[in-house]
Amino acid sequence: MAKLVLSSGGSILHQYFIDEAPVGIGRDPANTVHIDHPTVSRRHARIVAVGEDHIIEDLGGSNGTFVNGSRVERRILQHRDVVDCGAYQLRYLNTRLAAEVELDRTMLISALPGEVKAAAAHDPLAASQPIPARRQARVRFPSASVRRLTGPGAGQRVPLDRVVATFGRPGQQVVVFTRRPQGFFLSVVEGAATVRVGGRSVDAFPHPLRDGDEIEVAGQLLEFTLNPAAPA
């Protein structure tokens, strides 16, 4: 179970259970997390679910969205992360993540930018349940890229060098490419329209991707390319 705890000036104001993502954050009363303050945009940020994980996305507000003090556009949230929205703070708590320490999640944290990785490293729970270094050393993340075949930026190649990468059109359809030790997987985080991979409709997610797969999403065609594995 995951939730957000809203606070300001050190005082807890409210808590929101967010298992039913997406979750809107902003000054507009229609948002799940409604913060009526001039430092918060009407549509400030949103949180979408990818499997058991939650991803926060900044929606372009003038004051920005910060996670653990660093401005972000998109970030996978970790247990106890603090999201700053104007003069307010939202602490992300995920009891499932707090109760489990698994190799895949440890590798995801290690792949995040340094400031978030440092915050995770100082989590007392993580420190009390270390993963043996020998086991970590045998894990290698694959390398891949996506080329836009149609639409804006056609011909552009985007390296998939982060834990998650999103493609599509917000408000219409958005998909996420997730990078894991065993390969790359595709998930839908927004939109009901059919996603096609290799010309075939996909309705079971996360969907494993293969080299050369062509993905149709939000009227755009993308080509997935798996890079050759580096020598051991």
N, C-alpha and C positions, 0 to 999 in steps of 0.2 A: 504494500500500500504506500502510495506517495502523496505528499502534501506540501503546501507552501504555507509558511507562517509569516504573516504580515506584521511589521513593526515599524515604529518611528520614534526616534529619540530614546531608544532603549525600552520602550513600552510595547508589549504585544497587543495588537489590535484585533486580529482575526486569523483563522486558519482555513485553508481551502484544500479539499481532497481532489486530486487531479488525475485520478485513474481514467476519467472520461475525457481525455484530451481529444481535440485541441482546446487550449485554454487561452482566452484573450485577457490581456492586461492593459489597463488604460483608464482614461478619465471618462470615457463614454459609459453610461450606465449599462449598456448591453454587454460589456465585458464580464467574464466570469469573476475576475479580480478587478473590482471597481475601485479606483483610487481618485477621489475628487480633490485634486490639488494642481495648481498651475504649473508645477515643475514636471508633471506627467502629461504626455501627449494623449489625445483621444484614443488612438490605437497605438499604444507604446510598444508592446511586444506580445509574442504569443509562444505557447509551449505545445509541441506536438509529440506524440508518442511513436517510437519505433521499437516494436517488441516490448521489452521490459525497460527500455531506456526512454528518457525524455530529452528533447532538444529545444533550447530556447532560441528564438529568432527575433532580432530587433526589427521593428517595422518602420524605421526611418524617422523617428521623432527627433526634434531639435536637441534634446538633452541626452539622447543616447541611452543604451542599456549596458550595464557593467556587471561582470561576474567576478567576484573576489577582487574588486578594485580595477579590473582591466576591461576597457570597452570592447564589446563583441558585436559581431553581426549575427553569428550563429555558433552555438556551442552545445555539446552534449553535457548534461548536468550530472554532477557527482553528489553523493550523499553529503549533506552539510554545506554545499555551495551557498553563497550569499549573492543574491541578485539585487543590484541597486537600481531603482526607478525613481529618479528625481530625489526627493527628500525621504523616500521610503525604502525599506529593505524587505526582501522576501527570502527567507531561508528555505532551501529545498531539502526535504527529508524523505528518504526512501527506505522504509524498514526492511524491505526485501534485500536491498543492497547491503544494508548494515548487518544483516544476519548471514550473508553468504560472501565468501571470498573465493573467487574462481579464477583460473588461469586466464580465460578469455578477457574478463574484466580488468585484470591486472595489466594485461597487454594494451587494452584500450586506454587506460589511464596513462601508461608510459608513453603513448603516442601523442598525447595532447600537448599543447604549448606549455612552456616551462612554468609559468606562474600557476596554472591549474595543477600541474603535476606536483609542484612543491606543496601546494595546499593539501593534496591527497596524501602526500608522503608524511605530513604531520598529523594526519587523522589517527587518534589513539587506537581505534579499532584496527586500521590497516597495519599499524606498527606492531600490534599484538599478535597478528596472524600473518607472518611473512611467507612469501612463496620462495622455496629453495632456489638459489641462484642457478644451480645446474639445470633445473627444469626450464627456467626462463631462457637460458642461453640457446636451447635447442629450437626455440620458436622463431620462425621467420615470417614476416608479413609479405604478401605478394605485392607486386607493383603493376599498375595499370593506368589507362587513360581513357577519356571519352572524347570523341570527335563529333562536333555538331555538323550533321549532314544537310540540314535545312533550317530555315528560320533565322532569327537574329544571330549574328556571329557564325554563320555557316562556314565551315572549313577550319574553325578554331578547335584546337586540341587542348583539353583540360586535364592535367595530371590528377590522378586520384591518390594523393599523397597524405591525406588526412583520414581520421577515423570515419567521418561521414562527409558526404558531398551531396548537395541537393540540386535537382534540375526540374524544369517545368515552369509553370506560371502561377504565382501565388493568387489565391482566390478562384483558380480554375482547376489545376491539377499539379501536384508536386510529388516527386519521387525522391527517395534517398538511396544512394549507393553506400553500403556499409562495408568497410574493409576489416576482415578478420583473418586470423592465421590460416584458416582453411580455405580462404578465397573471398570473392566479392559477392554481395547479395543485394538484391533490389527489393525495396519496400515502398508502398504507397502511403503517404502521410496526409494527403489532401486530395479530394475529388473522387467522384463516383465513376467517371468515365473509364472505359477499359484500357488497360495498358497491354501493349503487344510486344513480345520479344521474339525475334526471328519470324515475324509474320503471324504468330499464334497468340491468342488471348491468354493472359495470365491472371489467375484468380486466387492462387495460393501464395502467400508471402510469409517470410522472406524467400525470394526466388533466387537460386544460384545462377551466376552469370558465367558464360563461356566466352573464350576468345572469339571475336568476330560477331558477337550478338548485336543485332540492330534493335533498338528500343524505340517504340513510338509512344510519346507522352505529350499531352497538351498540344497536339498538332505538330510536334517537332519530331525529327528523326535523329537518333543518336547512335553512334557506333562504339561499342566497348572493345578495347584492345588490351589483352593481357601481355605484359612485358615478359621477356625471357627471364627465368630465374637466375639470380646472380650466383657465381661459383661459391660453394661452401667454404 
